[in-house]
């Protein structure tokens, strides 16, 4: 029983924040679309460095930028925000 509590405690601590989940989703969808970071950044009218930070979970993009990423990735809001509570 103690082991189960330890494992659950570790899982709880490594839970991702919403912007980290968004970043992973952007990276996954970009790869599925066979786009480079540079290509997606250009389509979404943001810098490659900013896109890189979003994908790493280091930046939390505005709704405007998130909408531009969604359009550039040609995905639904549900796909882009999958896993965010």
Biopython code that builds the backbone (N, CA, C, O; Angstrom):
import numpy as np
from Bio.PDB.StructureBuilder import StructureBuilder

atoms = [
    (1, "UNK", "N", (0.816, -1.199, 0.000)),
    (1, "UNK", "CA", (0.000, 0.000, 0.000)),
    (1, "UNK", "C", (0.862, 1.267, 0.000)),
    (1, "UNK", "O", (0.515, 2.252, -0.651)),
    (2, "UNK", "N", (1.971, 1.243, 0.721)),
    (2, "UNK", "CA", (2.863, 2.402, 0.765)),
    (2, "UNK", "C", (3.444, 2.693, -0.618)),
    (2, "UNK", "O", (3.600, 3.855, -0.993)),
    (3, "UNK", "N", (3.765, 1.646, -1.375)),
    (3, "UNK", "CA", (4.309, 1.826, -2.721)),
    (3, "UNK", "C", (3.292, 2.520, -3.617)),
    (3, "UNK", "O", (3.633, 3.432, -4.370)),
    (4, "UNK", "N", (2.032, 2.079, -3.527)),
    (4, "UNK", "CA", (0.974, 2.688, -4.340)),
    (4, "UNK", "C", (0.841, 4.179, -4.001)),
    (4, "UNK", "O", (0.680, 5.001, -4.903)),
    (5, "UNK", "N", (0.906, 4.528, -2.735)),
    (5, "UNK", "CA", (0.826, 5.930, -2.320)),
    (5, "UNK", "C", (2.012, 6.723, -2.855)),
    (5, "UNK", "O", (1.856, 7.869, -3.277)),
    (6, "UNK", "N", (3.188, 6.120, -2.841)),
    (6, "UNK", "CA", (4.378, 6.778, -3.364)),
    (6, "UNK", "C", (4.229, 7.049, -4.854)),
    (6, "UNK", "O", (4.516, 8.153, -5.317)),
    (7, "UNK", "N", (3.782, 6.052, -5.604)),
    (7, "UNK", "CA", (3.605, 6.201, -7.054)),
    (7, "UNK", "C", (2.568, 7.279, -7.348)),
    (7, "UNK", "O", (2.793, 8.132, -8.206)),
    (8, "UNK", "N", (1.446, 7.252, -6.653)),
    (8, "UNK", "CA", (0.412, 8.265, -6.868)),
    (8, "UNK", "C", (0.929, 9.655, -6.519)),
    (8, "UNK", "O", (0.580, 10.629, -7.185)),
    (9, "UNK", "N", (1.752, 9.756, -5.488)),
    (9, "UNK", "CA", (2.343, 11.036, -5.122)),
    (9, "UNK", "C", (3.275, 11.563, -6.192)),
    (9, "UNK", "O", (3.282, 12.760, -6.476)),
    (10, "UNK", "N", (4.053, 10.691, -6.783)),
    (10, "UNK", "CA", (4.966, 11.089, -7.864)),
    (10, "UNK", "C", (4.173, 11.529, -9.083)),
    (10, "UNK", "O", (4.490, 12.552, -9.688)),
    (11, "UNK", "N", (3.152, 10.777, -9.450)),
    (11, "UNK", "CA", (2.316, 11.133, -10.603)),
    (11, "UNK", "C", (1.679, 12.488, -10.369)),
    (11, "UNK", "O", (1.635, 13.311, -11.284)),
    (12, "UNK", "N", (1.185, 12.742, -9.166)),
    (12, "UNK", "CA", (0.535, 14.008, -8.860)),
    (12, "UNK", "C", (1.513, 15.170, -9.034)),
    (12, "UNK", "O", (1.134, 16.222, -9.549)),
    (13, "UNK", "N", (2.762, 14.992, -8.611)),
    (13, "UNK", "CA", (3.747, 16.071, -8.671)),
    (13, "UNK", "C", (4.181, 16.412, -10.086)),
    (13, "UNK", "O", (4.573, 17.551, -10.341)),
    (14, "UNK", "N", (4.127, 15.470, -11.007)),
    (14, "UNK", "CA", (4.607, 15.737, -12.360)),
    (14, "UNK", "C", (3.471, 16.105, -13.311)),
    (14, "UNK", "O", (3.647, 16.093, -14.529)),
    (15, "UNK", "N", (2.326, 16.425, -12.761)),
    (15, "UNK", "CA", (1.202, 16.832, -13.596)),
    (15, "UNK", "C", (1.579, 18.089, -14.378)),
    (15, "UNK", "O", (2.154, 19.026, -13.823)),
    (16, "UNK", "N", (1.258, 18.101, -15.640)),
    (16, "UNK", "CA", (1.625, 19.216, -16.505)),
    (16, "UNK", "C", (0.644, 20.373, -16.352)),
    (16, "UNK", "O", (-0.542, 20.170, -16.091)),
    (17, "UNK", "N", (1.153, 21.580, -16.516)),
    (17, "UNK", "CA", (0.305, 22.771, -16.492)),
    (17, "UNK", "C", (-0.426, 22.879, -17.835)),
    (17, "UNK", "O", (-0.012, 22.255, -18.812)),
    (18, "UNK", "N", (-1.499, 23.656, -17.893)),
    (18, "UNK", "CA", (-2.226, 23.815, -19.162)),
    (18, "UNK", "C", (-1.339, 24.294, -20.317)),
    (18, "UNK", "O", (-1.481, 23.811, -21.440)),
    (19, "UNK", "N", (-0.423, 25.240, -20.054)),
    (19, "UNK", "CA", (0.403, 25.711, -21.175)),
    (19, "UNK", "C", (1.442, 24.666, -21.591)),
    (19, "UNK", "O", (1.885, 24.668, -22.739)),
    (20, "UNK", "N", (1.837, 23.778, -20.679)),
    (20, "UNK", "CA", (2.737, 22.685, -21.070)),
    (20, "UNK", "C", (1.984, 21.674, -21.941)),
    (20, "UNK", "O", (2.536, 21.163, -22.916)),
    (21, "UNK", "N", (0.739, 21.388, -21.593)),
    (21, "UNK", "CA", (-0.074, 20.472, -22.405)),
    (21, "UNK", "C", (-0.311, 21.076, -23.781)),
    (21, "UNK", "O", (-0.198, 20.386, -24.794)),
    (22, "UNK", "N", (-0.642, 22.376, -23.818)),
    (22, "UNK", "CA", (-0.835, 23.049, -25.102)),
    (22, "UNK", "C", (0.426, 22.954, -25.952)),
    (22, "UNK", "O", (0.355, 22.676, -27.149)),
    (23, "UNK", "N", (1.572, 23.185, -25.336)),
    (23, "UNK", "CA", (2.840, 23.104, -26.069)),
    (23, "UNK", "C", (3.085, 21.732, -26.657)),
    (23, "UNK", "O", (3.514, 21.607, -27.804)),
    (24, "UNK", "N", (2.811, 20.694, -25.869)),
    (24, "UNK", "CA", (2.967, 19.325, -26.390)),
    (24, "UNK", "C", (2.002, 19.064, -27.534)),
    (24, "UNK", "O", (2.359, 18.425, -28.524)),
    (25, "UNK", "N", (0.768, 19.564, -27.398)),
    (25, "UNK", "CA", (-0.211, 19.375, -28.467)),
    (25, "UNK", "C", (0.219, 20.089, -29.740)),
    (25, "UNK", "O", (0.095, 19.538, -30.834)),
    (26, "UNK", "N", (0.722, 21.308, -29.605)),
    (26, "UNK", "CA", (1.196, 22.045, -30.780)),
    (26, "UNK", "C", (2.319, 21.268, -31.467)),
    (26, "UNK", "O", (2.307, 21.120, -32.689)),
    (27, "UNK", "N", (3.271, 20.779, -30.712)),
    (27, "UNK", "CA", (4.380, 20.014, -31.289)),
    (27, "UNK", "C", (3.901, 18.740, -31.978)),
    (27, "UNK", "O", (4.354, 18.405, -33.072)),
    (28, "UNK", "N", (2.979, 18.034, -31.323)),
    (28, "UNK", "CA", (2.446, 16.785, -31.896)),
    (28, "UNK", "C", (1.685, 17.074, -33.190)),
    (28, "UNK", "O", (1.871, 16.380, -34.189)),
    (29, "UNK", "N", (0.835, 18.089, -33.173)),
    (29, "UNK", "CA", (0.051, 18.426, -34.362)),
    (29, "UNK", "C", (0.942, 18.955, -35.482)),
    (29, "UNK", "O", (0.689, 18.699, -36.659)),
    (30, "UNK", "N", (1.987, 19.696, -35.106)),
    (30, "UNK", "CA", (2.936, 20.187, -36.119)),
    (30, "UNK", "C", (3.639, 19.028, -36.803)),
    (30, "UNK", "O", (3.794, 19.017, -38.024)),
    (31, "UNK", "N", (4.061, 18.058, -36.013)),
    (31, "UNK", "CA", (4.724, 16.882, -36.590)),
    (31, "UNK", "C", (3.768, 16.081, -37.472)),
    (31, "UNK", "O", (4.158, 15.595, -38.534)),
    (32, "UNK", "N", (2.517, 15.943, -37.030)),
    (32, "UNK", "CA", (1.524, 15.230, -37.844)),
    (32, "UNK", "C", (1.284, 15.943, -39.171)),
    (32, "UNK", "O", (1.027, 15.301, -40.189)),
    (33, "UNK", "N", (1.369, 17.270, -39.153)),
    (33, "UNK", "CA", (1.177, 18.053, -40.375)),
    (33, "UNK", "C", (2.452, 18.133, -41.212)),
    (33, "UNK", "O", (2.460, 18.762, -42.270)),
    (34, "UNK", "N", (3.518, 17.507, -40.749)),
    (34, "UNK", "CA", (4.809, 17.493, -41.442)),
    (34, "UNK", "C", (5.322, 18.917, -41.693)),
    (34, "UNK", "O", (5.809, 19.240, -42.777)),
    (35, "UNK", "N", (5.197, 19.754, -40.658)),
    (35, "UNK", "CA", (5.697, 21.121, -40.737)),
    (35, "UNK", "C", (6.915, 21.277, -39.841)),
    (35, "UNK", "O", (6.991, 20.665, -38.776)),
    (36, "UNK", "N", (7.855, 22.084, -40.266)),
    (36, "UNK", "CA", (8.961, 22.451, -39.396)),
    (36, "UNK", "C", (8.490, 23.565, -38.465)),
    (36, "UNK", "O", (7.442, 24.170, -38.692)),
    (37, "UNK", "N", (9.263, 23.829, -37.424)),
    (37, "UNK", "CA", (8.922, 24.954, -36.556)),
    (37, "UNK", "C", (8.928, 26.256, -37.354)),
    (37, "UNK", "O", (8.070, 27.117, -37.161)),
    (38, "UNK", "N", (9.873, 26.383, -38.223)),
    (38, "UNK", "CA", (9.961, 27.601, -39.039)),
    (38, "UNK", "C", (8.721, 27.775, -39.913)),
    (38, "UNK", "O", (8.184, 28.878, -40.015)),
    (39, "UNK", "N", (8.266, 26.699, -40.540)),
    (39, "UNK", "CA", (7.076, 26.773, -41.398)),
    (39, "UNK", "C", (5.827, 27.140, -40.605)),
    (39, "UNK", "O", (5.047, 27.998, -41.020)),
    (40, "UNK", "N", (5.645, 26.485, -39.462)),
    (40, "UNK", "CA", (4.463, 26.792, -38.653)),
    (40, "UNK", "C", (4.527, 28.212, -38.111)),
    (40, "UNK", "O", (3.520, 28.921, -38.103)),
    (41, "UNK", "N", (5.700, 28.629, -37.661)),
    (41, "UNK", "CA", (5.846, 29.991, -37.141)),
    (41, "UNK", "C", (5.485, 31.014, -38.217)),
    (41, "UNK", "O", (4.807, 32.003, -37.939)),
    (42, "UNK", "N", (5.935, 30.773, -39.432)),
    (42, "UNK", "CA", (5.621, 31.696, -40.519)),
    (42, "UNK", "C", (4.119, 31.723, -40.793)),
    (42, "UNK", "O", (3.540, 32.797, -40.959)),
    (43, "UNK", "N", (3.484, 30.551, -40.843)),
    (43, "UNK", "CA", (2.035, 30.480, -41.095)),
    (43, "UNK", "C", (1.241, 31.161, -39.987)),
    (43, "UNK", "O", (0.201, 31.765, -40.253)),
    (44, "UNK", "N", (1.721, 31.071, -38.743)),
    (44, "UNK", "CA", (1.010, 31.654, -37.605)),
    (44, "UNK", "C", (1.457, 33.094, -37.314)),
    (44, "UNK", "O", (0.936, 33.730, -36.398)),
    (45, "UNK", "N", (2.408, 33.599, -38.081)),
    (45, "UNK", "CA", (2.929, 34.953, -37.938)),
    (45, "UNK", "C", (3.512, 35.200, -36.537)),
    (45, "UNK", "O", (3.218, 36.204, -35.888)),
    (46, "UNK", "N", (4.344, 34.251, -36.098)),
    (46, "UNK", "CA", (5.094, 34.404, -34.856)),
    (46, "UNK", "C", (6.542, 34.019, -35.139)),
    (46, "UNK", "O", (6.840, 33.437, -36.182)),
    (47, "UNK", "N", (7.428, 34.338, -34.226)),
    (47, "UNK", "CA", (8.829, 33.968, -34.441)),
    (47, "UNK", "C", (9.035, 32.487, -34.128)),
    (47, "UNK", "O", (8.296, 31.896, -33.341)),
    (48, "UNK", "N", (10.038, 31.910, -34.751)),
    (48, "UNK", "CA", (10.361, 30.507, -34.484)),
    (48, "UNK", "C", (10.760, 30.317, -33.028)),
    (48, "UNK", "O", (10.427, 29.302, -32.416)),
    (49, "UNK", "N", (11.466, 31.283, -32.478)),
    (49, "UNK", "CA", (11.872, 31.206, -31.080)),
    (49, "UNK", "C", (10.673, 31.179, -30.130)),
    (49, "UNK", "O", (10.670, 30.445, -29.142)),
    (50, "UNK", "N", (9.659, 31.983, -30.438)),
    (50, "UNK", "CA", (8.453, 31.999, -29.608)),
    (50, "UNK", "C", (7.732, 30.660, -29.727)),
    (50, "UNK", "O", (7.267, 30.120, -28.723)),
    (51, "UNK", "N", (7.632, 30.117, -30.938)),
    (51, "UNK", "CA", (7.006, 28.805, -31.138)),
    (51, "UNK", "C", (7.779, 27.736, -30.363)),
    (51, "UNK", "O", (7.182, 26.863, -29.733)),
    (52, "UNK", "N", (9.080, 27.810, -30.413)),
    (52, "UNK", "CA", (9.923, 26.850, -29.692)),
    (52, "UNK", "C", (9.624, 26.906, -28.190)),
    (52, "UNK", "O", (9.513, 25.867, -27.539)),
    (53, "UNK", "N", (9.495, 28.102, -27.650)),
    (53, "UNK", "CA", (9.179, 28.267, -26.228)),
    (53, "UNK", "C", (7.775, 27.745, -25.906)),
    (53, "UNK", "O", (7.566, 27.157, -24.845)),
    (54, "UNK", "N", (6.820, 27.952, -26.801)),
    (54, "UNK", "CA", (5.461, 27.431, -26.602)),
    (54, "UNK", "C", (5.508, 25.913, -26.543)),
    (54, "UNK", "O", (4.928, 25.307, -25.642)),
    (55, "UNK", "N", (6.199, 25.293, -27.504)),
    (55, "UNK", "CA", (6.268, 23.832, -27.557)),
    (55, "UNK", "C", (6.978, 23.245, -26.337)),
    (55, "UNK", "O", (6.652, 22.137, -25.911)),
    (56, "UNK", "N", (7.933, 23.966, -25.776)),
    (56, "UNK", "CA", (8.635, 23.502, -24.575)),
    (56, "UNK", "C", (7.808, 23.726, -23.315)),
    (56, "UNK", "O", (8.154, 23.227, -22.244)),
    (57, "UNK", "N", (6.716, 24.476, -23.444)),
    (57, "UNK", "CA", (5.882, 24.774, -22.285)),
    (57, "UNK", "C", (6.382, 25.948, -21.480)),
    (57, "UNK", "O", (5.928, 26.179, -20.359)),
    (58, "UNK", "N", (7.317, 26.693, -22.046)),
    (58, "UNK", "CA", (7.892, 27.826, -21.343)),
    (58, "UNK", "C", (7.134, 29.122, -21.517)),
    (58, "UNK", "O", (7.320, 30.056, -20.736)),
    (59, "UNK", "N", (6.283, 29.200, -22.525)),
    (59, "UNK", "CA", (5.482, 30.403, -22.777)),
    (59, "UNK", "C", (4.018, 30.020, -22.874)),
    (59, "UNK", "O", (3.669, 28.947, -23.367)),
    (60, "UNK", "N", (3.180, 30.905, -22.403)),
    (60, "UNK", "CA", (1.742, 30.721, -22.458)),
    (60, "UNK", "C", (1.200, 31.726, -23.481)),
    (60, "UNK", "O", (1.084, 32.911, -23.168)),
    (61, "UNK", "N", (0.866, 31.276, -24.699)),
    (61, "UNK", "CA", (0.463, 32.213, -25.753)),
    (61, "UNK", "C", (-0.906, 32.834, -25.474)),
    (61, "UNK", "O", (-1.746, 32.247, -24.793)),
    (62, "UNK", "N", (-1.105, 34.020, -26.010)),
    (62, "UNK", "CA", (-2.407, 34.684, -25.909)),
    (62, "UNK", "C", (-3.441, 33.898, -26.720)),
    (62, "UNK", "O", (-3.087, 33.022, -27.508)),
    (63, "UNK", "N", (-4.711, 34.219, -26.517)),
    (63, "UNK", "CA", (-5.768, 33.569, -27.304)),
    (63, "UNK", "C", (-5.599, 33.887, -28.787)),
    (63, "UNK", "O", (-5.868, 33.038, -29.637)),
    (64, "UNK", "N", (-5.155, 35.104, -29.101)),
    (64, "UNK", "CA", (-4.943, 35.487, -30.489)),
    (64, "UNK", "C", (-3.882, 34.595, -31.142)),
    (64, "UNK", "O", (-4.089, 34.089, -32.245)),
    (65, "UNK", "N", (-2.769, 34.405, -30.473)),
    (65, "UNK", "CA", (-1.700, 33.546, -31.003)),
    (65, "UNK", "C", (-2.172, 32.095, -31.067)),
    (65, "UNK", "O", (-1.886, 31.393, -32.037)),
    (66, "UNK", "N", (-2.891, 31.643, -30.043)),
    (66, "UNK", "CA", (-3.404, 30.267, -30.031)),
    (66, "UNK", "C", (-4.354, 30.048, -31.211)),
    (66, "UNK", "O", (-4.320, 28.993, -31.844)),
    (67, "UNK", "N", (-5.191, 31.030, -31.505)),
    (67, "UNK", "CA", (-6.112, 30.921, -32.642)),
    (67, "UNK", "C", (-5.345, 30.871, -33.957)),
    (67, "UNK", "O", (-5.710, 30.121, -34.862)),
    (68, "UNK", "N", (-4.288, 31.665, -34.065)),
    (68, "UNK", "CA", (-3.485, 31.635, -35.298)),
    (68, "UNK", "C", (-2.775, 30.293, -35.460)),
    (68, "UNK", "O", (-2.656, 29.784, -36.574)),
    (69, "UNK", "N", (-2.303, 29.718, -34.351)),
    (69, "UNK", "CA", (-1.681, 28.387, -34.415)),
    (69, "UNK", "C", (-2.710, 27.344, -34.855)),
    (69, "UNK", "O", (-2.412, 26.479, -35.679)),
    (70, "UNK", "N", (-3.918, 27.431, -34.302)),
    (70, "UNK", "CA", (-4.968, 26.477, -34.662)),
    (70, "UNK", "C", (-5.270, 26.547, -36.163)),
    (70, "UNK", "O", (-5.373, 25.517, -36.830)),
    (71, "UNK", "N", (-5.408, 27.751, -36.680)),
    (71, "UNK", "CA", (-5.679, 27.906, -38.120)),
    (71, "UNK", "C", (-4.510, 27.381, -38.953)),
    (71, "UNK", "O", (-4.717, 26.700, -39.958)),
    (72, "UNK", "N", (-3.297, 27.694, -38.539)),
    (72, "UNK", "CA", (-2.113, 27.253, -39.290)),
    (72, "UNK", "C", (-1.971, 25.732, -39.267)),
    (72, "UNK", "O", (-1.506, 25.133, -40.236)),
    (73, "UNK", "N", (-2.373, 25.114, -38.162)),
    (73, "UNK", "CA", (-2.286, 23.657, -38.042)),
    (73, "UNK", "C", (-3.488, 22.947, -38.669)),
    (73, "UNK", "O", (-3.486, 21.728, -38.838)),
    (74, "UNK", "N", (-4.503, 23.725, -39.006)),
    (74, "UNK", "CA", (-5.739, 23.179, -39.584)),
    (74, "UNK", "C", (-6.328, 22.084, -38.687)),
    (74, "UNK", "O", (-6.665, 20.990, -39.140)),
    (75, "UNK", "N", (-6.437, 22.420, -37.415)),
    (75, "UNK", "CA", (-6.988, 21.472, -36.457)),
    (75, "UNK", "C", (-8.174, 22.112, -35.746)),
    (75, "UNK", "O", (-8.424, 23.309, -35.890)),
    (76, "UNK", "N", (-8.884, 21.324, -34.997)),
    (76, "UNK", "CA", (-10.009, 21.832, -34.217)),
    (76, "UNK", "C", (-9.504, 22.340, -32.870)),
    (76, "UNK", "O", (-8.384, 22.041, -32.455)),
    (77, "UNK", "N", (-10.353, 23.113, -32.198)),
    (77, "UNK", "CA", (-10.012, 23.546, -30.848)),
    (77, "UNK", "C", (-9.871, 22.339, -29.934)),
    (77, "UNK", "O", (-9.001, 22.314, -29.064)),
    (78, "UNK", "N", (-10.717, 21.345, -30.126)),
    (78, "UNK", "CA", (-10.673, 20.144, -29.290)),
    (78, "UNK", "C", (-9.318, 19.449, -29.437)),
    (78, "UNK", "O", (-8.725, 19.033, -28.441)),
    (79, "UNK", "N", (-8.833, 19.322, -30.657)),
    (79, "UNK", "CA", (-7.524, 18.693, -30.876)),
    (79, "UNK", "C", (-6.405, 19.506, -30.226)),
    (79, "UNK", "O", (-5.501, 18.950, -29.601)),
    (80, "UNK", "N", (-6.477, 20.818, -30.379)),
    (80, "UNK", "CA", (-5.418, 21.681, -29.861)),
    (80, "UNK", "C", (-5.389, 21.703, -28.335)),
    (80, "UNK", "O", (-4.316, 21.754, -27.732)),
    (81, "UNK", "N", (-6.554, 21.666, -27.718)),
    (81, "UNK", "CA", (-6.645, 21.792, -26.271)),
    (81, "UNK", "C", (-6.843, 20.460, -25.556)),
    (81, "UNK", "O", (-7.132, 20.436, -24.360)),
    (82, "UNK", "N", (-6.689, 19.361, -26.275)),
    (82, "UNK", "CA", (-6.879, 18.027, -25.714)),
    (82, "UNK", "C", (-6.027, 17.828, -24.463)),
    (82, "UNK", "O", (-4.823, 18.083, -24.469)),
    (83, "UNK", "N", (-6.672, 17.370, -23.392)),
    (83, "UNK", "CA", (-5.957, 17.071, -22.152)),
    (83, "UNK", "C", (-5.917, 18.206, -21.153)),
    (83, "UNK", "O", (-5.452, 18.022, -20.029)),
    (84, "UNK", "N", (-6.395, 19.379, -21.539)),
    (84, "UNK", "CA", (-6.436, 20.505, -20.613)),
    (84, "UNK", "C", (-7.792, 20.478, -19.909)),
    (84, "UNK", "O", (-8.844, 20.491, -20.548)),
    (85, "UNK", "N", (-7.739, 20.441, -18.592)),
    (85, "UNK", "CA", (-8.984, 20.388, -17.799)),
    (85, "UNK", "C", (-9.632, 21.733, -17.720)),
    (85, "UNK", "O", (-10.684, 21.876, -17.096)),
]
sb = StructureBuilder()
sb.init_structure("model")
sb.init_model(0)
sb.init_chain("A")
sb.init_seg("    ")
for serial, (resi, resn, name, xyz) in enumerate(atoms, 1):
    if name == "N":
        sb.init_residue(resn, " ", resi, " ")
    sb.init_atom(name, np.array(xyz, "f"), 0.0, 1.0, " ", f" {name:<3s}", serial, name[0])
structure = sb.get_structure()
